[in-house]
Amino acid sequence: MKELLMATVLALSPVQAPGTTVKVYFSTGNGFPGKVVAVKRIAPHSGVARFAVEQLIKGPTAAEHRRGLRSELGKQIRGRSDCGADFSLTIKSGTATLRFCRTVWGNGVGGDARILRTIDATLKQFRSVKKVVTLDKKGRCLFDMSDAGTSCRTGHE
């Protein structure tokens, strides 16, 4: 099952040759939604979008952290996965849908905005991605506390 899931994710992610350079966008400062700075990583497999999100969760290297870069995402992901990984990712018709399979705890309005901004910037680097929809474990828009929980799908708050 895990192999099938991985094959599906790789098939639906932007595909590049192994060794492709991708950008991962980390936060700098405490602004709202904050400034992001790109760093480069070398993808070891052809699922470059998935790799970029994995690196965002992993966070900056020690040297990047000393430069003031950070990722608030990794430490906010907790609990059991319902898909065998931290997240699932599909890209279809210009929309990247990132669904977290573990609980992502909110980090306050500013922290939540910075998390969403880094995800958005990281995934929109790929030409096939025009829009990013980020969902929580239950399929609601991540950090959307409205009754509907659909603002990321419609673009309305």
N, C-alpha and C positions, 0 to 999 in steps of 0.2 A: 504494500500500500504506500509506504514512504517513497519508494522508487517511482510509483505512478504519480504521486503528488509532485515530486521534484520534476519529473518529465513534463507535467502539465505547466508548472510555473516557468520552466525554461522555455517551453514552447510559446507561452503567452507574453514573455518579457522581451524587450528589445534584445536581439541576438547579435553579438559581435564575436570576433575571434577571441579565444583565451589570450590574455596578455593585453587586452584593451585598457587604456587609461580612462577612468571615470572620475567624475567630481563628486565629492561629498560636501554638503554645505553645513557648517557649524555656526552656532551663534557666537556673537561677540557683543559685549555690553549687556545692559539690562533693559533696553528700550522696548517699546511696544509697537509692532510685533518684533522689533529687533532687527539689527543688521546681521547679515549672514556673509560668511567668507568661505570660498571654495578651497578645498585641498584635493590633491590628486591621489588616487589609489589605482593599483593594477589589479584588474579582475582576473582570477585564476580559472574562470569558466565562462561560458557564453551567456549566462543569465546575468547580464550587467546591471539591470535595474534592481534585481533582487540583491545582488552583491552590494550595490550602493546603499540600499536601506539597511542591510546587515551592518555595514560600516558606520552608518549614522547611529545605530543602536549601540555599537561597540564604543563609539566615542573617539575623541581626538587622541593622538599619541601624546606622550609626555612632553615632547618638544612643542607640539601644537598647543597643548594646554598652557605651557609657559608663555606662549604668544597671546594668551587670553581667549582661546577658542574653547567652546564647550558644547556638549550635547546634553540637554536635560531629559532626553527621551529614555535612554537605557535604564537609568535608575528608577524610572516610573513604571516599568513593565514588571508585573508580578503575577504569581499564581500559576495554575495549571493551564496548559494549552489544550484547546479543543480541536486542533488540526495537526498536532505533532511538531509544530514550529512556533516561532514568535509571531509570525504573520503569514498571510497569503497575499499574493499580488497578481492581478490580471490587468492586461492592457488591451482594450478593445475600442475601436472607433475613436481613437484620440483621447480616451479617458483611462487613466490609471486608477484602479480601485485597490487600495491598500486596506486590508482588514486585519486588525490585530486579533490573534487567537488566544492571547493572554490578557489579563486586565491591565489597562493603562490608567494609572492614578493621575488625577489632575494635579497641577503644580501652581495653582493660582492663575488668574486671568493672563498676566504677563508671561508666565512660564508656558502656559498652554498655547498662547499665540506664537511664542518662539518655536515650540515643538512643531506646530503645524507649518510654520514658515520654512523651517529647515527641510521638512518632508516635501513640501511643495517645490522648493528650489531644487532639491536633489533629484526628484523625478521629472521635472520639466526640462532638465538638460537634454533629455532624449527627444529627438525630432518627432517620434510617434506619440508623444504625450503633450496634449494641449490643456487638459484639465486633470486635477487630482481630487479624488474622493477618498477621504480617510475615515474608516469606520472602526468602532470599538468591537469588542468580542460579541456583543449582541446584535451587531449590524446597524447600530445607530451612528450618526456622525460623531466622530471623536470630539469630546468635550462639549457637545451640544446639549444643554440642559433644558431645552424647550420641550413641550409636550410631544411634538411630532418627531423631533430629533433628526430632521431631514435637511437642515440648512446647507450642508455641503453638497447635497445632490441638486438642489434647486438654485443655490446662489443667494437665497434670501435668509435673513436672520429671523 
